Amino acid sequence: MTGGPAAGTAAHLNFYLDRGCVVVPCRPGTKKLVRGAGEWTAEQSRSNRDALSGNAAMRNGTGGLLVVDVDAKNGGSLDVLAERFPGSTWTRTIQTVSKGEHGFGVQLVYALPDGFNVRPVVLVRDDQGRPMVEVAPFAMLPGSRARGADGVMRSYEVVRDMSPWSPTPELLAAVEGRPVVVETAEQIPADDDPVDARARLGSLLARIAAAGAGQRNEVFTQNALPVVRLCTVLGEDPEMALTTAYEQSGGGDRDWVTSAVRSAIRRAGEEPSGRLGLGPLAAGDLDRMQTWARFAPWPGKSGASDRRVFLAVVGACRDHARTDTALGKRKLALRAGLSEETVEAALKRLEAAGRLEIIKADPWVYRRPLLPSNDDTTHILPPLVRGISNTRDMCMGVGALHPLWSVPKTREGLGLDGRHGHLFDLVCAGLTSARALADHIRSRPDSVSRTLARLVEVELLVKTGIEYAPAPLAGELADRLALELGGIEVCAYRENRYRDEAKKWDDYRRSREEPEFRWDPLTGEQWLALPDGIRVEDIPVDGRSHADESTELSEDENERLAKEYEEFQRRRWHEKQELLQQLGLPNELYG
């Protein structure tokens, strides 16, 4: 750009102010908001136009504009964005001030539908969990000057001067604000009206972002709790919003801010409130994924297992009102009715096939189910389900992950597995002959006929000539067969085994804890105190009476058990938070 920073910024103000965007001033040469400016409205932005002639930023989502930031210093690029959201790179583009191995970062500006609310969210992360593509609370205006990651002062520049295009449906679903599902008869208080709440949230985040050294932590602590409350009303991620504002203020103590955010979330969780739900676009995406997974071909020996694992991932996302899930292999195994080893192999295949995106945010690993938008999958679905997103009631009440499909093989007869469940669903969807089913799943007709014969044998299907149809009371029959043929027993055994292993790790943890010794105030002697208050009198303090029965482990064994126990504790904490989320109770994972 040839003009100075003031002229450059002023040249682009009309683009934002005429659309009704909230534009706020930033400190000269930085991305930090001027104190108090975060409370501005669109009218104040227009009235204080002169204050915006230097560095300025737009509150994301205002004025019908969405800005997606591609962070080059963390490895972000347009190719990364295109891989995650195909067809999303052609729109108005602004070059940022930081560069990486793929060149300079960019901001892509999109036109939002009327009334659409966005939320701060990281769309793509690198292997270390750093954001590569994200939607930040604020976006710098072109003409603003700031130092890049390499310390060089540069200007934000428009590199593709065109009208903003509409984002793709997949991108809209990913940035959509999550609504609040209020589970009580009480209405949201008037002072928590979403319109007012959004303005106040932007004000509080701007206040945190504008805090300087010496007051940063104090300002953060003062405003964190009200930010969490407002995020609950608006359906936004409080951890993302607070962490981003803290980083914009120049804060670099990640451990401190993580602890402070979780403390605020815990305190807010003690107050009565609703839980976050999914926006209609994201919920619709999960419905389409579920339909596709249930009725797609899934050929090959491993296809049926991959189908069940994918459905388990989608189901976990739906249950927790998220577009991704951090459930571990064991939890997914219990959902899918498969062994942990089978689930692990299926997850790798699904990731390689582009059906799952792995998001690493240390120490967690999140899995996001995908239905590639560049692949028109409607033609591979049976006629009865084409164009239908919600097919949960189509299969006679027999779920795709019903315990019936975990019936083991025995000497008395064949079992019932995922392929039986797959064909049963396809028959319900209108593929009623062995030939049609074989063509659909790309298998041999004789193999399909044997699977169908087993379903007829247990009376789940009725055969008339060459046509098959589901039994009238298939749902009730499935429940009874799962109990009689051992499907429920297999699932219960797997769950009990995992519980027993959890108990083993609890015992190991207790064995590693230092014993607590107390002094008897009457005798002056030292006793080993147990948690329930019972004292053990015949155990010497040094424990040498058991020297002959020593069962000490080697250093290698201790190290191995310690590592396994650490992993177990991490998984157990996460599962506890998931359970609290399912019960609608406050938790540290989702807020």
N, C-alpha and C positions, 0 to 999 in steps of 0.2 A: 504494500500500500504506500502511496506517496504522501498522503497528508499526515499531520500529527495525530496523536491519540484522540484529542478532543474532536477534531474534525471528522475523523474516521468513525467514532462512536455516534456523533450527531447525525451522520449521514444515514445511519440505519435505524434511528429511533422511531421514525414514522412506521416502519414495517411492524414494529411490536406495539407501539402505543395505539395505532389506528385499529388494531385487532382487539384491544382491551387487555393486553398483557400487563401483569404487575412487574414493573421494572424498577430496580432499586440500585442506589449508588454503592460502589465499592471503594475501598481505600486505594489511593493512587499506586499503580505498579503492583497491585496484589489482587487476589481473588476474594479477599475478606470483605464482608458486607460492612457498611458504615453502621455504627451503633444506632439502634432505633429505626433504621430504614426497613427492617424486616417486617414492621407492623404496617407498612404502607398498603394502600388499596390501589386499584387501577386508576381511580380518580386522583389520588395523591401523586401517582407517577406522572400523570399528565400535567398536574399543577406545578410540579417541581422539575419541569423539563431541564432547566438550566443545571440542576445538580447532577444530571445524568450525562453531561458532556464529557466526563472522564470515563473511568472504568465503571461498568454497569453490568448487572446480571438480571436475568428474567426468572421469575418463579415458574418452574416447570409445570405445565398443564394449564396455565392461565391463558386467556385469549384464544383458546382453541388450538394451542400449539403444544406439540410434544417434542422434546429434544432428547435424543439418544446419544450418549457420549461413548465414543470408541477410544479407549485409553491405550495409546501406543506404547507408553513406557512399561506397561504390564503385558505387552505382546498382543494387544488388540489390533484389529485391522478390519477393513471392509470385507475381506474374505471370511474372517471369523463370523462377522455379522450375517453374511450371505449364507454361510453353512447352517447357522442356527435358524435364521428367518429368511428363506429364499425370496427374492423379489423385493427386498426392503432397502436396497442401497441407492435407488434412483429417486432423489428428492433434493431439496435445498441442502447444501453442505457447507459447513464452516470449518476451517482448519484451526486446530488448537495450537498451544505453544510448546507442548512436549512431544518429543519424538522417540521412536524405538527402532527396532531392527527392520520394521516394515515401513518406516517413514513417519510422518507426523500423524498425530491423532486427529480425529474429526468429530464434529457434532452434526448429526442428521436431524433436520427439522421437518416434522410431519404435521399435517392438518388433522385435528381430531374431530370425531362426530360431535354434534351438539349434545351438551350435557354429560359428556364422558369425563370421568375422573381418573386421574393416573395416580400411581403411588411410587415412591422411591424404591427401586429394586435393582439388584445385580442380575443381569440377564445371562452373562457368561463369565466364568472365573477361570483362572489358570490353575496349574497343578498345586500351587501354594495357597489357593483360595483368594488371590487378589483379583479385583474386578477388571475384566477386559472390555466388557460392554455393559453399560449401566444407565439407569435413569436416575439422575441426581436431583435433589430438591431445587437447585438453582443452576442456570446455565449462563456462562459469560456471553456478552454481546460482542459481535464483531467490532473491531476498532479498539477494544480494551487491550491493555498491555500488562503482561505478567511474566515472571520468570518461569521457564520450563524446568523439567526435572534435571537438566544439565546446568542450570543456573544462568542461562542466557535469556536476556529480556527480548520478548517477541510480541507481536500483535496477533490477535484473533482475526482471521481473514475469511471472507466469503470466497470459496473456490468453485462453487456451482451456484450461480445466481439464477434461480428459477422459483416458481411458486411451489410451496410445500405440497407434496403428494400425500394421499391417505396411506396410513400404515396398513400392512397386510392383516387379515383377521388373526393370524397366529401371533403377531407382535402386539396387537391390541389386547388379546387375551392375557399375554404375559405381563402387561403393564397396568392392567385394569385394577382399580381400587377395590379392595375386598369389603363387601357389606357386612354389617353386624347382624347376626341372627340372635334376636332377643328371645330368650326362652322363658320369660316370666310375663305375667299379664301387665306389668308396669310399663309405662311408656318411657322413652328416653326423655330426660329432663329438657325443659325448653332451652336452657343455656348450653345444651349439647346438640343444638340443631346443626346438621352437617354443613350448611352454608357458612354459618358463623364459626363453626369449629375449624373449618379449613383455613379461614383467614387468621384465626388465633394460632393455629399450628404453625403456619408460615412465619408469623411474628416471633414465636418462641424459638423456632429453629434459627431464625436470623439473629436473634439475640445471642444464642450460643455461638454461632459462627463468627459473630463480630467481637467476641471477648478476646482480649489480648493476654500476653504473658502476665502472670501475677494474679489474674482474676479468672482465668479460664476454668479451673476446676470448681471454683465457688459458683460461678454463673451456671455451669453445667448442672451442678447438684441442685440449685434452686429451681431450675426449669425442667429437669428430667421427668419428674412425676407428672406434672400437667401435660407434658408432651405425650407420655404413655397413655394417659386418659383420652386425649384427643385422637391419638392413633387408633384407639379402640373404637371410637365413634365413627371414624372415617374408614376403618378397615385397612389401615396401613401398617407396615412393619415398623414398630417402634425402635427395635435394635438398629435397623438399617438407617432410619432417619436420624437418630441420635448420634450414631457413630460417624455418619457423613458430616453432620454439623460440627462435631468435635474436631474432625480432621480438617475441615475448612477453617477453623479457628487457629490452626497451626499445631494442635495437640498431637503428640506422637506416642503417648503412653498407652499402648493398646491394652495391657493388662488392667490398668486402672479404669479405663472407660468401659471395658467389658464388665468388670465387677460393678461399676456404678449403674450401668444399664440394667443388669439383672436385679440389682437391689431395687431400682425404681419399678421394674416389672413385678417383682414380688409384692411390693407395697401396694401397687395398683390392683394386684390380684386379690387383695383382701377386701376390696370394695365390690358391691354387687354390680355386675355388668353382663352383657351378652358375650357370645363367642364370635370369632371371625368366621364368616362363611366365604364361599367362592362366588366371584362375580358370574353373571350369566354366560359370558363368553368362555371363561375358563371351565365352567361346569359343562357347557356344551362340548368343548373340546374333549373332556374326559368321557362324556357319553359317546362321542363318535369313536374314540379309541376303544372303548369297551365293546361297542358294536362290531368294529372291525376285527378286534381280537377274537371275539366269540365265533364269528362266521367266516373269517378268512381261511384260505386253504391249509396253511401250516403243514406243508409236505415233509416227508422224511421221518426217520425213526425218532428224532429228537423234537419234531414239530409239536407234538401234543404237550410235551413237558414245557417247551418254550411258551406255548400258549397259556398254560396255567400260571406260569411265573409272571408273565406280562399282565395277566388279569389280576394277579395278586398285588402287583405294584399299582395298577390303576385303582383297585379297590382301596388300598391304603391311602392313596391320594384323596379319594372321595371321602373316606371316613374322617380324615383329618383336615378336610377343607383346604388342601394345598395342591400345588401343581407338581410337587416333588415329595419324596419320602425318604427318611433316614432309617427306616426299619432295616435291621440286620438280616443276615441270611436265615437265621433260625426263626425269626418272626415271620418272614416271608414263607419259609418252609411250612409253618403251621397254617398259614392262610391258604397256601396252594395245595396242601395235603401231600407234599413230597418230602424226600429226604434232604438234609442240608447239602449233601454233596451234589445231588441233582440240581438243586436251586443254584448253587455256585456255578456249575457248568452252564446252566441256562442263562444266567445273568451275563456271562462272558459272551455267549453267542448273540444275545440280544443287543449288547453294546456294539459288537462288531458289525451287526446288521443295521445299525443306526436306529434301533427301536428304543434304546435307552440312552440318555445323556447322563454321564457321571459328573457330579459336581463335588469337588473336594474343598471343604471348608474346615480346616484342621480344628478339632480332631475328628470331625464327622465326615461321612461320605453320603451324599444325597443322590438319589436316582430319580430322574425325570422321564416319564414315558413320552414317546414322540410318535406322531403319525406324519411322516414326511409330506410336506405340502406339494412337493414336485412329483408326487406319485398319486395319480388318480385311482383310488382304491375302490370306487363305487362299482366298477365293472366286475370285480372279483367277488362281490357279495351275492347271495341268493336273491331272487326277485322279490320275495316278501319283505326283505329288510333294506332294500335300496332306498336311500333317502330318509331312513328312519334312524334317529339317534338314540332313542330310549327303547330298548327291547327287553327290559328286565322281566316283563310279564308274558313274553311270547312263548317261553319254553315250559309251560305247564307247571310253573313253580319250582322247577328243578334247576338249581343254580349251576353255573359252569364249574364252581369249586365245591360242589356238594360232597360230603363225606362218602357218598355212594361211589364216587369215582376213585376211591382209595381202597376198594375191596381187593384183598390179596388173592393170588392164585393158591389153590389147595389141591389135594389129591382128588377131592370130590368134583372139582369143576374149575373153570377159568375164572379169573378175577374180573374186575371192572376198573378200567383205568382212564386216563385222560383221552385216549382216542375214542373209547366208547362214548364218553361225554361229548366229545366234539361231533361225532356222527349223530348223536341224539339231537343236539342243537340244530344241526343242518337239516335233519328231517323236519323238525318243528318250523324251520324257515322255508320249507317248500321243496327241498331236494328229496324226492320220495322214492327214487329207484337206486339200485346199487350202481348202475351205469352212470347216472348223473352225479352221484356222490364220488365215484372213482375219478371221473373227469375233473371234478371240482378240486379235490385234494391231491390230484396227480398221483394216484395209487392204482394198484392192480385190482380189477373187479373181484377176483376170488378172495383177496385179502379183505376187501371191504365187506364182502358177503359173509365171511366168517365173523367179523365184528358185529354185523347186523344180526346174525343168527343168535349170538349171545344175548343181545338186547331183546330179541323176541323170546328167547328161552326164559328170561326173568320177567317177561310180560310188560316191559317198559314200552315196547313197540308192538304194534299189531300189523301182521302181513296179510295183504289181500292181493293174490296174484303176484305181480312183481313190484307192487307198491307197498310202501311202509308208512305208518302213521303212528303218532304218539298215543299211548293208552289214555283213556278219558281221565283216570285218577292217578296219573303218573306222579304227581307231587307227593301224595300220601304214600304211594307204593315205594317211592324212592327213600323216604324216611324209614319205612319198615325194613327195606332191603339193606340199607346202610347198617342198621342195628343187627339184623340176622346174619348177614354175610361177613361181618367183621370190619367194615369200613370205619365205623365209629371207634371200634377197639384199637385199630391201627393208629388213628389220629390221637386217641387218648394216650396210647403207649408212648408215642413220640413226645407229646407234651409233658408226660410224667418224667420221661428220661431227661429232658432239658431241665425240668424242675429239680431232679435229683442232682444233676451236675451243678446247678446253681447252689444247692445246699452244700455240695462238696467245697465249692469256693468260699462259701460263708465259713465253713469249718476251718479252711486254710487261713482265712483272714484272722479268725480268732486265735489260731495257733501262732500267728506272727506278732500279735499284740503283746506288749510288755505287761506282765502281771502286776496288779496293783496291790501293794502291801500297806497295811494300816497298823497303827499302834493302838493296843487295847488300853483305854484310859485307866482301867482298874488294876491290871497286872503289869503294865509297862512292857508287855511282850508284843512282838510283831506278828501279824496274821495275814494270810492271803485272803483278800476280800473278793467275793464274787458279785456279779451285777445285782443279784436279788437280795444282797445283804447277808447271805450266809457266810460264815467264816470257816475255813478249813484248818483244823488244829493240828493234824498229823502230817502236814507237808512242810518240811524244813524250808527256810528262806532260800538256801542255796540250791535246793532241789537235788542234792546228791544221793538221796535214798533211792533214786531211780536210775542211778548210773549203770547198773547191770542190765537195764532194759532200754538202753539208749537206742533211739530210732532216728538219730540225726541224719539229715540229708546232705548230700555232697553240695559243694558250691555251685556246680553246674545245674543240679536239680533245683536248688533254691532259686537260681537265676531264672530258669525256665518257668518255674511255677509263679515267680513274681511277675514275669512278663504276661503270662496267661491270666493271672489274677487282675492285673491292671486293665487288660483288654475286657475281661469279664465285668469289672466295675464300671467301665465306660459304657458298655452295652446295657448293663442293668439300669444305670442312671437314665439312659435315653429311653429305655422301655417304660420306666416309671413315669417319665414326663409324657410319653405317648398315651399311657393309660389315663393320666389326669386329663389330657386333652380330650380323649374319647368320652370321659365322664363330664366334660364341660367345666372342669375345675381349673383354678389358676396353676400355671406351670412355668418352668424356667425356659422351656424350649420354644414355645409359641407365644408366650406372654398372655 
